Each structure stands twice: as structure tokens, then as C-alpha cells.
Amino acid sequence: MNHHLPDTKIPAPCIINTGLIVNKLDIRRLLTDLGRVRYVYTHEGKLQSEGEGDVMEVFANPQRSTLVANNALYLNVYSFDYLELKQSQDKETYFDLMQEGACLRLIPMTTPGQERKDRSMNVSTIEAMMEQVLSARWDAEIDDDNPDSPF
């Protein structure tokens, strides 16, 4: 007996500020924009660790660990079953990464817009420095090529 479901398309979920995310790519996309965070790690409801740090890397690899050390967070989405978006009483969104009775709560200290602006400023600063270094090097090479130059 052949059963056919009607040809219907189910729309993709639309999650706004609160909800559960189980898709690893969606979790990774949300976490990638994080910069500086406050984190709280609990297991079975008991506080294990807390602090502040920068999200250095977000990746998806079932063979690697999530690491939190030295004020840096390296987050592997495969370390968690799902992410729960929640809001504080002040309407600030935070992220609960859940895995078998353990919760790594990430509370953003910056917004994605601030992070992009800071990254852009850092790139601009580095580009300007590189331009100065290359210009100085070219000037030195020109001077080396012209031994009669008084400089």
C-alpha cells in the first residue's frame, strides 16, 4: 500500500528573540556575531563556572571540543543539543546552549553592530599601517638604488 502525503511546503521557522534552535547552521550563525560575553556554566542547576570572555571562534566539528579558558571562548555547535533564545526582564536577548543537564549561558556585552564596527575599524587601522610600512620600504629601496642621493 502506497501512502502519499499532499504536496505541501512547510515554511521555515521564524524565531524572534525567544525560542528553541536545533539546526546546527542556525546556531552557528547566531553565535558567530557574538563578541564579548558574560558566561555562566551550570550542570544540573548548580553553578560550575562564570566569567567574561570574547567569542574567538564558532565552528561545527563533531571531533573537537568547546573550550572556555583565558577569557576566550571557542564554541563548537556539536557540543550542544540545542540553543534556547531567551530574554531578560530588560528585554535583552541571551543564549542558553544546552547539553544533557548542562547549560552554557552566553549574555552578550556588545551588539553585532558594535562588533562589526570594531572589526571594520581594526581592518582599516591595519591597512593604514601596512600602507605606511610598504611606503617606507619603497623609499628605502629607492635610496639604496640611488647611491648619489644625499639622503
C-alpha positions as CSV (number, residue, x, y, z in Angstrom):
1,M,0.0,0.0,0.0
2,N,1.4,3.3,-1.0
3,H,0.6,6.4,1.1
4,H,1.3,9.8,-0.3
5,L,1.2,13.0,1.6
6,P,-0.2,16.0,-0.1
7,D,2.4,18.1,-1.9
8,T,2.6,20.9,0.8
9,K,5.5,23.1,1.7
10,I,6.1,23.8,5.3
11,P,7.6,27.3,5.8
12,A,11.0,27.6,7.6
13,P,10.6,28.6,11.3
14,C,10.7,32.3,12.2
15,I,12.2,32.8,15.6
16,I,12.2,36.3,17.1
17,N,14.1,36.9,20.3
18,T,12.8,33.7,22.1
19,G,12.6,30.1,21.1
20,L,14.5,26.8,20.5
21,I,17.0,26.4,17.7
22,V,18.2,22.8,16.9
23,N,19.7,23.4,13.4
24,K,23.5,23.5,13.8
25,L,23.9,26.0,11.0
26,D,21.3,28.3,12.6
27,I,23.1,28.0,16.0
28,R,26.4,28.7,14.4
29,R,25.0,31.8,12.6
30,L,23.6,33.2,15.8
31,L,26.8,32.6,17.8
32,T,29.2,33.9,15.2
33,D,28.0,37.5,15.7
34,L,28.8,37.4,19.4
35,G,31.8,39.4,20.6
36,R,32.3,40.0,24.3
37,V,30.1,37.9,26.5
38,R,29.4,37.1,30.1
39,Y,29.1,33.3,30.5
40,V,27.5,31.1,33.2
41,Y,28.1,27.4,33.1
42,T,25.7,25.2,35.2
43,H,25.3,21.5,35.5
44,E,22.1,20.0,37.0
45,G,21.2,23.6,38.1
46,K,24.5,24.0,40.1
47,L,26.9,26.8,39.2
48,Q,30.2,25.4,37.9
49,S,31.9,28.4,36.4
50,E,31.2,32.0,35.3
51,G,33.2,34.9,33.9
52,E,33.6,37.1,30.9
53,G,35.3,36.5,27.6
54,D,35.5,37.0,23.9
55,V,34.0,34.6,21.4
56,M,37.1,33.8,19.3
57,E,35.7,31.1,17.1
58,V,32.4,29.3,16.4
59,F,32.7,26.0,14.5
60,A,30.9,22.8,13.7
61,N,33.1,19.7,14.1
62,P,32.0,16.5,16.0
63,Q,35.6,15.7,16.7
64,R,36.6,18.9,18.5
65,S,35.7,20.4,21.9
66,T,34.1,23.6,23.1
67,L,36.8,25.4,25.1
68,V,36.5,28.3,27.6
69,A,39.8,29.4,29.0
70,N,41.9,32.6,29.5
71,N,38.9,34.9,28.7
72,A,38.4,33.2,25.3
73,L,35.5,31.1,24.1
74,Y,35.9,28.6,21.2
75,L,32.4,27.3,20.7
76,N,31.6,24.0,18.9
77,V,27.9,23.8,18.0
78,Y,28.2,20.0,18.1
79,S,28.9,20.2,21.9
80,F,25.2,21.1,22.4
81,D,21.9,19.6,21.7
82,Y,20.1,22.9,21.1
83,L,20.2,26.6,21.8
84,E,17.4,28.4,23.6
85,L,17.0,32.1,23.0
86,K,15.6,33.9,26.0
87,Q,15.0,37.5,27.1
88,S,15.9,39.1,30.4
89,Q,13.4,41.4,32.2
90,D,15.1,44.3,30.4
91,K,14.3,42.6,27.0
92,E,18.0,41.8,26.4
93,T,18.4,38.5,24.5
94,Y,20.7,35.8,25.8
95,F,21.6,32.3,24.7
96,D,21.4,29.0,26.6
97,L,23.4,26.3,25.0
98,M,22.0,23.0,26.4
99,Q,23.5,19.5,26.6
100,E,22.3,16.8,28.9
101,G,21.7,18.7,32.1
102,A,24.4,21.2,31.4
103,C,23.8,24.8,30.3
104,L,26.3,27.3,29.0
105,R,24.6,30.7,29.1
106,L,26.0,33.5,27.0
107,I,25.0,37.0,27.8
108,P,26.2,39.4,25.1
109,M,28.0,42.5,26.3
110,T,28.2,44.0,22.8
111,T,25.8,44.1,19.9
112,P,26.6,42.6,16.4
113,G,26.6,46.2,15.0
114,Q,29.2,47.3,17.6
115,E,31.3,44.1,16.7
116,R,31.2,44.8,13.0
117,K,32.2,48.4,13.6
118,D,35.1,47.4,15.8
119,R,36.2,44.8,13.3
120,S,36.0,47.3,10.4
121,M,38.0,49.9,12.4
122,N,40.6,47.3,13.2
123,V,40.9,46.3,9.5
124,S,41.2,50.0,8.5
125,T,43.9,50.6,11.0
126,I,45.9,47.5,9.9
127,E,45.5,48.6,6.2
128,A,46.8,52.1,7.0
129,M,49.8,50.6,9.0
130,M,50.6,48.3,6.1
131,E,50.5,51.2,3.7
132,Q,52.9,53.1,5.8
133,V,55.3,50.2,6.1
134,L,55.3,49.5,2.4
135,S,55.8,53.1,1.6
136,A,58.7,53.4,3.9
137,R,60.2,50.2,2.4
138,W,59.9,51.5,-1.1
139,D,61.5,54.8,0.0
140,A,64.4,52.8,1.5
141,E,64.8,50.8,-1.7
142,I,64.8,53.9,-3.9
143,D,67.5,55.4,-1.7
144,D,69.6,52.2,-1.9
145,D,69.2,52.3,-5.7
146,N,70.5,55.8,-5.9
147,P,73.9,55.9,-4.2
148,D,74.5,59.6,-5.3
149,S,71.4,60.7,-3.3
150,P,72.4,62.9,-0.3
151,F,69.7,61.0,1.8
